[in-house]
Amino acid sequence: MPAPALPDSSSSKTTLRILSILVFNFANYLTIGLPLAILPGYVHDHLGYSAFWAGLVISLQYFATLLSRPHAGRYADKVGPKRVVMLGLSGCLLSGVFYLLALWFDASPVVSLALLCIGRLLLGAGQSFAGTGSTLWGINVVGSLHIGKVISWSGVVTYGAMAIGAPLGVWVFSMGGLTLLSVCIILVALAAFITAWRKPPVAGTASKQIPFRQVLGKVLPYGIMLALASTGFGVIATFITLFYAAKGWPGAAFSLTFFSVAFVGMRLLLPNSINRFGGLRVALVCFVVEITGLVLVFFAPSSPVAMIGAFITGAGFSLVYPALGVVAVKKLPQENQGSALATYSAFLDLSLGITGPLAGILMAQAGIDSIYLGSALLVLISMALALRLLLRQTSQETSATVSSE
């Protein structure tokens, strides 16, 4: 991790400096959000493939992110985060190029699907490099004393971009089909690439790392809870358009917007809740809220109720990552907390990677409604694990207090 820098006298100035770097992550996730509500239907309805393949096309992005994340971190340490951001944005740009190629070869569904898959793999690698690089770049700019603020704002710009991207992508698609949508993705990535290229670089500093197995052992319980809870986001992001289509309801893209607005809103409204109440307590409340939202989507009799369910799910999921992440990172010494954060984040990538295909199989067997109830049950397991860890933590704190007295 980079050495701490002197803190800014003005919090707003620090925030602006952070956002001047995280704008690249905004562009990164805008290229992710733009096709998110379009591609499942394109694969399922236009190319004629099953829900499994529609889910797989979306999930390939998350697998690529998972596999490339360690390389992004090491490369950022070696050459600095600026080059990593530019490389990531190049992947985002190329994904748009492959979407165009897929459209041109749509007379051959197999070729078109293969080209879409390549585009999703490039986008996943781009997401990893641009996201990791921009976060490290932001930390280098303002200093490691502000690492929590950088990570928090990274989540805000990420889901802010998703909130804008999904309905914007539907509108662009209605205006010019997949051609115009692909061109927009290319232009967004190109503009961000040029802006990043013109900024002065800030070199990263590699730190001594403990063995990966030790890092994994410390982070594993919190990563498992994160992975299970992240299925709520996965089933909404990947299948909400097909869910609405099966019900004959309009407004699927706005359910993604509602989810993202709730996510961002909770982070802005409750910035100090984790420090005040503790990560595990906040995570427990989040799990209860997320389960409520998923169950509401499962039972939704109409489009507005499903949107409310998506909103509640987003509110619950919002603080899960930082709440569990704070606890996980503190399990490692300061010089290894970067590795802890990267390993912990990999569980999110893994969850989103497998949620699509597994949910597609469940949907084919038990109906599309079942995936939301299934996700709620997985989040319930996370809640039980968090409660167990909290009780153990409380017991240890009580024993320490008694011993000191």
C-alpha positions as CSV (number, residue, x, y, z in Angstrom):
1,M,0.0,0.0,0.0
2,P,1.3,3.6,-0.6
3,A,2.7,5.5,2.3
4,P,0.2,7.8,4.1
5,A,0.0,11.4,2.9
6,L,-0.7,14.4,5.0
7,P,-4.5,14.8,5.4
8,D,-6.2,17.7,3.6
9,S,-7.5,20.5,5.7
10,S,-10.7,20.5,3.8
11,S,-12.9,17.4,3.6
12,S,-14.6,18.7,0.5
13,K,-11.3,19.3,-1.2
14,T,-10.3,15.7,-0.4
15,T,-13.6,14.4,-1.8
16,L,-13.1,16.4,-5.1
17,R,-9.6,15.0,-5.5
18,I,-10.9,11.5,-5.0
19,L,-13.7,12.0,-7.5
20,S,-11.3,13.4,-10.0
21,I,-9.8,9.9,-10.2
22,L,-12.8,7.8,-9.5
23,V,-14.5,9.4,-12.6
24,F,-12.6,6.7,-14.5
25,N,-14.4,4.0,-12.5
26,F,-17.6,5.8,-13.2
27,A,-16.9,5.5,-17.0
28,N,-15.8,1.9,-16.4
29,Y,-19.2,0.9,-14.8
30,L,-21.2,3.1,-17.3
31,T,-19.9,0.8,-20.0
32,I,-21.1,-2.2,-17.9
33,G,-24.5,-0.7,-17.1
34,L,-25.4,0.4,-20.7
35,P,-25.8,-3.1,-22.1
36,L,-26.9,-4.8,-18.9
37,A,-30.7,-4.6,-19.5
38,I,-30.2,-5.4,-23.2
39,L,-27.9,-8.4,-23.6
40,P,-30.0,-11.0,-21.8
41,G,-33.0,-10.3,-24.0
42,Y,-30.8,-10.1,-27.1
43,V,-29.3,-13.5,-26.4
44,H,-32.6,-15.1,-25.3
45,D,-35.1,-13.5,-27.7
46,H,-33.0,-12.4,-30.8
47,L,-30.4,-15.2,-30.9
48,G,-32.8,-17.8,-29.6
49,Y,-30.7,-19.2,-26.7
50,S,-32.0,-20.5,-23.3
51,A,-32.0,-18.5,-20.1
52,F,-28.9,-20.4,-19.0
53,W,-26.9,-19.0,-21.9
54,A,-28.4,-15.5,-21.3
55,G,-27.1,-15.7,-17.7
56,L,-23.7,-17.1,-18.8
57,V,-23.1,-14.2,-21.2
58,I,-23.6,-11.8,-18.3
59,S,-21.7,-13.8,-15.8
60,L,-18.6,-14.3,-18.0
61,Q,-17.7,-10.7,-17.2
62,Y,-17.6,-11.5,-13.5
63,F,-15.4,-14.6,-14.0
64,A,-12.9,-12.5,-16.0
65,T,-12.9,-9.9,-13.3
66,L,-12.2,-12.6,-10.7
67,L,-9.3,-14.1,-12.6
68,S,-7.7,-10.8,-13.6
69,R,-8.0,-9.0,-10.2
70,P,-4.7,-10.3,-8.7
71,H,-2.9,-9.4,-11.9
72,A,-4.3,-5.9,-11.8
73,G,-3.0,-5.4,-8.3
74,R,0.5,-6.7,-9.0
75,Y,0.7,-4.7,-12.3
76,A,-0.4,-1.5,-10.4
77,D,2.4,-2.1,-7.9
78,K,4.9,-2.5,-10.7
79,V,4.0,0.3,-13.2
80,G,1.6,2.5,-11.2
81,P,-2.2,2.7,-11.2
82,K,-2.5,5.1,-14.1
83,R,-1.4,2.6,-16.7
84,V,-3.6,0.0,-15.1
85,V,-6.6,2.3,-15.5
86,M,-5.8,3.0,-19.1
87,L,-5.4,-0.7,-19.8
88,G,-8.8,-1.4,-18.2
89,L,-10.5,1.3,-20.2
90,S,-9.1,-0.2,-23.3
91,G,-10.8,-3.5,-22.4
92,C,-14.1,-1.6,-22.0
93,L,-13.6,0.0,-25.4
94,L,-12.9,-3.3,-27.0
95,S,-16.0,-4.8,-25.5
96,G,-18.1,-2.3,-27.5
97,V,-16.2,-3.3,-30.6
98,F,-17.0,-7.0,-30.1
99,Y,-20.7,-6.1,-29.5
100,L,-20.7,-4.5,-33.0
101,L,-19.0,-7.6,-34.5
102,A,-21.7,-9.8,-32.8
103,L,-24.4,-7.7,-34.4
104,W,-22.8,-7.9,-37.8
105,F,-22.6,-11.8,-37.6
106,D,-26.1,-12.3,-36.0
107,A,-27.1,-14.3,-39.0
108,S,-25.0,-17.0,-37.4
109,P,-26.1,-17.3,-33.8
110,V,-23.1,-19.4,-32.7
111,V,-20.6,-16.8,-34.1
112,S,-22.6,-13.9,-32.7
113,L,-22.8,-15.6,-29.2
114,A,-19.0,-16.3,-29.3
115,L,-18.3,-12.7,-30.1
116,L,-20.5,-11.5,-27.3
117,C,-18.7,-13.8,-24.9
118,I,-15.3,-12.4,-26.0
119,G,-16.7,-8.9,-25.5
120,R,-17.9,-9.8,-22.0
121,L,-14.5,-11.3,-21.1
122,L,-12.7,-8.2,-22.2
123,L,-15.2,-6.0,-20.3
124,G,-14.6,-8.2,-17.1
125,A,-10.8,-7.7,-17.4
126,G,-11.4,-4.0,-18.0
127,Q,-13.6,-3.8,-15.0
128,S,-10.9,-5.3,-12.8
129,F,-8.0,-3.2,-14.1
130,A,-9.9,0.1,-14.3
131,G,-11.6,-0.5,-10.9
132,T,-8.5,-1.6,-9.0
133,G,-6.3,1.0,-10.7
134,S,-8.7,3.9,-10.0
135,T,-9.1,2.9,-6.3
136,L,-5.3,2.6,-5.8
137,W,-4.8,5.8,-7.8
138,G,-7.2,7.6,-5.6
139,I,-5.5,6.3,-2.4
140,N,-2.1,7.5,-3.7
141,V,-3.5,10.9,-4.5
142,V,-5.1,11.6,-1.0
143,G,-3.1,9.2,1.1
144,S,-3.9,5.9,2.9
145,L,-5.4,7.8,5.8
146,H,-8.4,8.3,3.5
147,I,-8.6,4.7,2.2
148,G,-12.1,4.2,3.7
149,K,-13.4,7.3,2.0
150,V,-11.9,6.2,-1.3
151,I,-13.6,2.8,-1.1
152,S,-16.9,4.3,-0.1
153,W,-17.0,6.8,-2.9
154,S,-15.9,4.1,-5.3
155,G,-19.0,2.2,-4.5
156,V,-21.1,5.3,-4.9
157,V,-19.8,6.1,-8.4
158,T,-20.0,2.4,-9.3
159,Y,-23.7,2.0,-8.6
160,G,-24.4,5.5,-9.7
161,A,-23.1,4.6,-13.1
162,M,-25.2,1.4,-13.1
163,A,-28.3,3.4,-12.1
164,I,-27.7,5.8,-15.0
165,G,-26.5,3.1,-17.5
166,A,-29.3,0.6,-17.4
167,P,-32.2,2.9,-18.4
168,L,-29.9,5.0,-20.7
169,G,-28.9,1.8,-22.5
170,V,-32.6,0.9,-23.0
171,W,-33.2,4.4,-24.4
172,V,-30.1,4.3,-26.7
173,F,-31.1,0.8,-27.9
174,S,-34.6,2.0,-28.7
175,M,-33.1,4.8,-30.8
176,G,-30.5,2.9,-32.7
177,G,-30.4,-0.7,-31.7
178,L,-27.2,-2.6,-30.7
179,T,-25.2,-0.6,-33.2
180,L,-25.8,2.8,-31.5
181,L,-25.4,1.2,-28.0
182,S,-22.0,-0.2,-29.0
183,V,-20.8,3.1,-30.4
184,C,-21.8,4.8,-27.2
185,I,-19.8,2.3,-25.1
186,I,-16.8,2.9,-27.3
187,L,-17.1,6.7,-27.0
188,V,-17.5,6.6,-23.2
189,A,-14.4,4.4,-22.8
190,L,-12.4,6.5,-25.3
191,A,-13.2,9.8,-23.6
192,A,-12.2,8.4,-20.2
193,F,-9.0,6.9,-21.7
194,I,-7.9,10.2,-23.2
195,T,-8.7,12.0,-19.9
196,A,-6.6,9.5,-17.9
197,W,-3.8,9.7,-20.3
198,R,-3.5,13.5,-19.8
199,K,-3.4,13.2,-16.0
200,P,0.0,13.1,-14.2
201,P,0.9,9.6,-13.0
202,V,1.3,8.6,-9.3
203,A,3.5,5.6,-8.8
204,G,2.5,2.8,-6.4
205,T,4.8,1.2,-3.9
206,A,4.8,-2.6,-3.5
207,S,4.7,-3.9,0.1
208,K,5.9,-7.1,1.6
209,Q,3.2,-9.7,1.5
210,I,2.4,-12.7,3.7
211,P,1.5,-16.0,2.0
212,F,-1.9,-16.0,0.2
213,R,-3.2,-19.0,2.2
214,Q,-2.8,-17.0,5.5
215,V,-4.6,-14.0,4.0
216,L,-7.4,-16.3,2.7
217,G,-7.7,-18.0,6.1
218,K,-8.3,-14.7,7.8
219,V,-10.7,-13.4,5.2
220,L,-12.6,-16.6,4.4
221,P,-15.6,-16.2,6.8
222,Y,-16.4,-12.7,5.7
223,G,-15.8,-13.6,2.0
224,I,-18.4,-16.4,2.2
225,M,-20.9,-14.1,3.8
226,L,-20.3,-11.5,1.1
227,A,-20.6,-14.1,-1.7
228,L,-23.9,-15.4,-0.4
229,A,-25.3,-11.9,0.1
230,S,-24.2,-10.8,-3.4
231,T,-26.5,-13.2,-5.0
232,G,-29.3,-10.7,-4.4
233,F,-27.6,-8.2,-6.7
234,G,-26.8,-11.0,-9.1
235,V,-30.4,-12.2,-9.7
236,I,-31.7,-8.7,-10.0
237,A,-29.0,-7.4,-12.3
238,T,-29.0,-10.5,-14.6
239,F,-32.6,-11.6,-14.7
240,I,-34.9,-8.7,-13.8
241,T,-35.5,-8.0,-17.5
242,L,-36.6,-11.6,-18.1
243,F,-38.6,-11.6,-14.9
244,Y,-40.6,-8.5,-16.1
245,A,-41.0,-10.0,-19.6
246,A,-42.4,-13.2,-18.1
247,K,-44.9,-11.2,-16.1
248,G,-45.7,-8.9,-19.0
249,W,-44.7,-5.8,-17.0
250,P,-43.0,-2.6,-18.3
251,G,-40.2,-0.8,-16.6
252,A,-37.6,-3.6,-16.0
253,A,-34.6,-1.2,-16.5
254,F,-36.0,1.1,-13.8
255,S,-35.9,-1.7,-11.3
256,L,-32.1,-1.7,-11.8
257,T,-32.2,2.1,-11.3
258,F,-34.2,1.7,-8.1
259,F,-31.8,-0.8,-6.8
260,S,-28.8,1.4,-7.6
261,V,-30.4,4.6,-6.2
262,A,-31.1,2.8,-2.9
263,F,-27.5,1.5,-2.8
264,V,-26.0,4.9,-3.3
265,G,-28.5,6.6,-1.0
266,M,-27.7,4.4,1.9
267,R,-24.0,5.0,1.5
268,L,-24.5,8.7,1.5
269,L,-27.0,8.8,4.4
270,L,-25.2,6.4,6.7
271,P,-21.5,7.1,6.2
272,N,-20.5,6.6,9.8
273,S,-22.7,3.7,10.8
274,I,-20.0,1.1,10.5
275,N,-17.6,3.0,12.8
276,R,-20.4,3.7,15.2
277,F,-22.0,0.2,15.5
278,G,-19.4,-2.2,14.2
279,G,-19.2,-4.0,10.9
280,L,-21.0,-7.3,12.0
281,R,-23.9,-5.4,13.6
282,V,-24.4,-3.3,10.5
283,A,-24.1,-6.4,8.3
284,L,-26.9,-8.2,10.3
285,V,-29.3,-5.3,9.8
286,C,-28.4,-5.2,6.1
287,F,-29.1,-8.9,5.7
288,V,-32.6,-8.6,7.2
289,V,-33.4,-5.7,4.8
290,E,-32.0,-7.5,1.8
291,I,-34.0,-10.6,2.6
292,T,-37.2,-8.5,2.9
293,G,-36.6,-7.0,-0.5
294,L,-35.9,-10.3,-2.3
295,V,-39.0,-11.9,-0.7
296,L,-41.1,-8.9,-1.8
297,V,-39.9,-9.4,-5.4
298,F,-40.7,-13.1,-5.2
299,F,-44.3,-12.3,-4.1
300,A,-44.7,-9.1,-6.2
301,P,-48.2,-9.0,-7.8
302,S,-47.3,-6.0,-10.0
303,S,-44.4,-4.0,-11.5
304,P,-44.5,-1.2,-8.8
305,V,-44.2,-3.8,-6.0
306,A,-41.3,-5.5,-7.7
307,M,-39.6,-2.1,-8.0
308,I,-40.1,-1.5,-4.3
309,G,-38.6,-4.9,-3.7
310,A,-35.6,-4.1,-5.8
311,F,-35.2,-0.8,-4.0
312,I,-35.3,-2.5,-0.6
313,T,-32.8,-5.1,-1.8
314,G,-30.4,-2.4,-2.9
315,A,-30.8,-0.6,0.4
316,G,-29.9,-3.8,2.3
317,F,-27.0,-4.8,0.0
318,S,-25.5,-1.3,0.1
319,L,-23.4,-1.6,3.3
320,V,-22.7,-5.3,3.2
321,Y,-19.4,-5.0,1.3
322,P,-17.9,-2.2,3.5
323,A,-19.3,-3.5,6.8
324,L,-17.8,-7.0,6.4
325,G,-14.8,-5.6,4.6
326,V,-13.8,-3.4,7.5
327,V,-13.8,-6.4,9.8
328,A,-12.0,-8.6,7.3
329,V,-9.2,-6.1,6.5
330,K,-8.5,-5.5,10.2
331,K,-7.7,-9.2,10.6
332,L,-4.5,-8.5,8.8
333,P,-1.6,-6.2,9.7
334,Q,-1.5,-2.8,8.0
335,E,1.2,-3.7,5.5
336,N,-1.0,-6.6,4.2
337,Q,-4.4,-5.0,4.2
338,G,-4.3,-4.3,0.5
339,S,-4.0,-8.1,-0.1
340,A,-6.8,-8.7,2.4
341,L,-9.1,-6.3,0.5
342,A,-8.3,-7.8,-2.9
343,T,-8.9,-11.3,-1.6
344,Y,-12.1,-10.3,0.1
345,S,-13.3,-8.6,-3.1
346,A,-12.7,-11.7,-5.1
347,F,-15.6,-13.4,-3.3
348,L,-17.9,-10.8,-4.8
349,D,-16.6,-11.5,-8.3
350,L,-16.9,-15.3,-7.7
351,S,-20.5,-14.9,-6.5
352,L,-21.6,-12.8,-9.4
353,G,-19.8,-15.2,-11.8
354,I,-21.7,-18.3,-10.6
355,T,-25.0,-16.7,-9.8
356,G,-26.1,-16.3,-13.4
357,P,-25.7,-19.9,-14.6
358,L,-27.0,-21.4,-11.4
359,A,-30.0,-19.1,-11.3
360,G,-30.7,-19.9,-14.9
361,I,-30.8,-23.6,-14.1
362,L,-33.1,-23.0,-11.1
363,M,-35.3,-20.8,-13.2
364,A,-35.7,-23.5,-15.9
365,Q,-36.7,-26.0,-13.2
366,A,-38.9,-24.0,-10.8
367,G,-39.8,-20.8,-12.7
368,I,-38.3,-17.4,-12.7
369,D,-39.8,-16.3,-9.4
370,S,-37.9,-19.0,-7.6
371,I,-34.5,-17.4,-8.0
372,Y,-35.4,-14.5,-5.8
373,L,-36.6,-16.8,-3.0
374,G,-33.5,-18.9,-3.4
375,S,-31.3,-15.9,-3.1
376,A,-33.2,-14.8,0.1
377,L,-32.4,-18.2,1.6
378,L,-28.7,-17.8,0.8
379,V,-28.7,-14.3,2.5
380,L,-30.4,-16.0,5.5
381,I,-27.4,-18.3,5.8
382,S,-25.1,-15.2,5.7
383,M,-27.2,-13.7,8.5
384,A,-26.8,-16.8,10.6
385,L,-23.0,-16.8,10.1
386,A,-22.7,-13.1,11.0
387,L,-24.8,-13.7,14.1
388,R,-22.5,-16.5,15.2
389,L,-19.4,-14.4,14.7
390,L,-21.0,-11.5,16.5
391,L,-21.9,-13.6,19.5
392,R,-18.3,-15.0,19.6
393,Q,-16.9,-11.5,19.3
394,T,-19.2,-10.3,22.1
395,S,-18.2,-13.2,24.3
396,Q,-14.5,-12.5,23.8
397,E,-15.0,-8.8,24.6
398,T,-16.9,-9.7,27.7
399,S,-14.1,-12.1,28.8
400,A,-11.5,-9.5,28.1
401,T,-13.4,-6.9,30.2
402,V,-13.8,-9.4,33.1
403,S,-10.1,-10.3,33.0
404,S,-9.0,-6.6,33.0
405,E,-11.1,-6.0,36.1
